[in-house]
Amino acid sequence: MLNAKQYPAIKDNTLNMIVPGHPQQDYQKLEQDAIKKMAVACGGKQGCLPDNLTVKKLKHLRNGPFVLFQTDI
C-alpha cells in the first residue's frame, strides 16, 4: 500500500491500478505499453481507454517509474 501523503496523485475514494516499470526504463515507453494493455483489459480498442479512467505518472521513491490508472468510486 502506498502512502497518499507521499504520493498526492493517489486521491481518496478512488480505485487505482499501478503498473510498475524499471528504474532505468523510459517513462514514455512504459506509459504507452501500459495504456495499450489496459485498453484491451477494459474491452476497448487498443490505445482507447474508458472516459472515466485517468492516467498519471508516479515516481516511487526507491523503485522508479510507475503508471497509475485511476477512477472514482
N, C-alpha and C positions, 0 to 999 in steps of 0.2 A: 504494500500500500504506500502510495506517495503522499507526502505531507502537502496539503493545499497551501500552506503558508510559504513553503519553499517553491512551490510551483503554482503561481497565481492563474495560469491558464486552465487549471482544473477548478471549475466552479461548483458551487453547491447545487444539489438537485439536478445532476446530470449523470448520464450513463456514458462511460468512457472506455474506449479500447485503445490501448497504447501499443504501438508496433516498434520494437527495438531495432536499432541499427548497430553498426560497429563504430568505435571511436574514430577510426580512420576513414570511414565511409563518407562519400559526398552526400550531403543532405538532400540535394535536388533529386538525385537518383533514388535515394531511399523513399522520398515522398512520392515520386512517380510510380514506383513499384507498389508501394502500399495502397495508393489510390486505385490502381488497376485491380488489385486483389480484392479490396473492399467493395468495389463496384460489382464485381462478379458475385461476391458473397451476399450482397444486398439484392441480387436478382436483376441488376440493371446492365446496361451496355458497358463494355469495358471503358473505364475512364469517366463514367457518368454516375455521380453519387446522388443519393436522395437529397432533396432540398433541405431537409431538417438536420442534415449531418454536416458538421463543420470540421475542417481540418486545420490543425495548429501544429506549430513547431515546438518541440520540447527538448531542452538540453538537460540531461541528467548530470548531476554534479560529478559523478565518477565514471559513468558508463557511456557517455557520449550522446549522440542524437537519437531522438525518438519522434515518431509521428503520432499525434493524438487525434483520434476521431471522437467527436463529442456531439451528444444530442440531449435535449432537455427531457426530463422525466416528469 
